[in-house]
Amino acid sequence: MDAGKRGVDVKVIMPRHSDVRMIDILRNKYLGVLFKCNIKLLFYRPHNLHAKLLLIDGNTFSISSANFDYRSFRYQYEIALIGSEPEILRQLNDHVTETIRNSEEFDYVQWEKRALIEKIFEWFLLPFRHLF
């Protein structure tokens, strides 16, 4: 969020619907805050997107099994490939371009209009978020 506030071009691509509905509900609670920090949120449409890829300035990458959360980094056994190999970067950039083509942008106005029951579930699940 700090990077977005500083004007860094931050894009987060996530599935429109994950394979765990409670995760979608919890995620939705934070979308407005992220959007207000100038983070571009994109929803991948074709199916569940389970990849974990980080590209930094087009010259450094991380491909990993880890989710970008404290549980993955602190408690789980995850693995990451981090590097700057030009051919891998080219392929990853092509992949991200195609993934973005198959994604839709977050609509803040629609998000604000989400059903009250969704907002209630977001607040209800919040204390249990570390369990998911």
C-alpha positions in Angstrom: 0.0 0.0 0.0 2.9 2.3 0.7 4.3 1.8 -2.7 0.9 2.7 -4.3 0.7 5.8 -2.2 4.2 6.8 -3.4 3.1 6.5 -7.1 4.6 3.1 -7.8 2.6 1.2 -10.5 1.3 -1.7 -8.5 -1.0 -4.2 -10.1 -2.6 -7.2 -8.3 -4.2 -9.9 -10.4 -6.5 -12.3 -8.6 -9.2 -14.7 -9.5 -12.7 -13.3 -9.8 -13.8 -16.3 -7.8 -11.3 -18.5 -5.9 -11.8 -22.1 -4.9 -12.7 -21.0 -1.3 -15.8 -18.7 -1.1 -14.8 -17.5 2.5 -11.5 -16.2 1.1 -13.4 -14.2 -1.5 -15.6 -12.7 1.1 -12.6 -11.8 3.3 -10.7 -10.4 0.3 -13.6 -8.2 -0.7 -13.4 -6.3 2.6 -10.0 -5.0 1.7 -10.5 -4.1 -1.9 -11.6 -0.5 -1.3 -8.6 0.3 0.9 -6.2 -1.1 -1.6 -7.9 0.8 -4.5 -7.7 4.1 -2.5 -3.9 3.4 -2.2 -3.6 3.6 -6.0 -3.3 -0.2 -6.4 -4.7 -1.4 -9.6 -6.8 -4.5 -8.9 -7.6 -6.9 -11.7 -9.8 -10.0 -11.6 -8.9 -12.9 -13.8 -12.0 -14.2 -15.5 -11.4 -17.6 -17.2 -11.0 -19.7 -14.1 -9.3 -19.8 -10.7 -5.8 -18.3 -10.8 -3.5 -19.9 -8.3 -0.1 -18.6 -9.5 2.1 -16.6 -7.3 4.3 -14.3 -9.4 6.0 -11.1 -8.5 7.6 -8.9 -11.2 9.6 -5.9 -10.1 10.5 -3.2 -12.7 10.5 -5.8 -15.4 13.9 -7.0 -14.4 13.4 -9.1 -11.2 11.0 -11.9 -10.7 9.8 -14.3 -8.0 7.8 -17.4 -8.8 6.7 -19.3 -5.7 4.3 -21.6 -4.0 3.8 -19.0 -1.2 0.8 -16.8 -0.8 1.9 -13.2 0.0 0.7 -13.4 3.6 2.3 -13.8 7.0 1.3 -17.5 7.3 3.1 -18.5 4.2 6.3 -16.6 5.1 6.3 -17.5 8.8 4.7 -20.9 9.3 4.5 -22.8 6.1 7.2 -24.6 4.1 7.2 -22.7 0.8 9.7 -22.3 -2.0 10.5 -19.5 -4.3 12.6 -19.0 -7.4 13.9 -15.4 -7.5 16.0 -14.1 -10.4 16.7 -11.8 -13.3 17.3 -14.2 -16.2 16.3 -12.3 -19.4 14.6 -15.2 -21.2 12.6 -16.1 -18.1 11.6 -12.4 -17.7 10.5 -12.2 -21.3 8.3 -15.3 -20.9 6.9 -14.0 -17.7 6.1 -10.6 -19.1 4.3 -12.2 -22.1 2.4 -14.4 -19.6 1.4 -11.4 -17.5 0.3 -9.4 -20.6 -2.0 -12.3 -21.6 -3.3 -12.7 -18.1 -4.2 -9.0 -17.9 -5.9 -9.3 -21.3 -8.2 -11.9 -19.7 -8.9 -9.9 -16.6 -11.3 -7.1 -15.7 -10.6 -4.1 -13.6 -12.0 -3.6 -10.1 -15.1 -1.4 -10.1 -15.0 0.7 -6.9 -18.5 2.1 -7.4 -20.0 -1.5 -7.8 -17.9 -2.6 -4.8 -19.5 0.1 -2.6 -22.9 -1.1 -3.7 -22.4 -4.7 -2.7 -25.1 -6.3 -0.6 -25.4 -5.5 3.1 -25.3 -9.3 3.8 -21.8 -9.5 2.1 -20.6 -6.6 4.3 -21.9 -8.4 7.4 -20.2 -11.6 6.5 -16.9 -9.7 5.9 -17.0 -8.3 9.4 -18.1 -11.6 10.9 -15.2 -13.5 9.3 -12.6 -10.9 10.0 -11.5 -12.2 13.4 -11.0 -15.7 11.9 -9.0 -14.6 8.9 -5.8 -16.2 10.2 -7.5 -19.6 10.0 -8.0 -19.5 6.2 
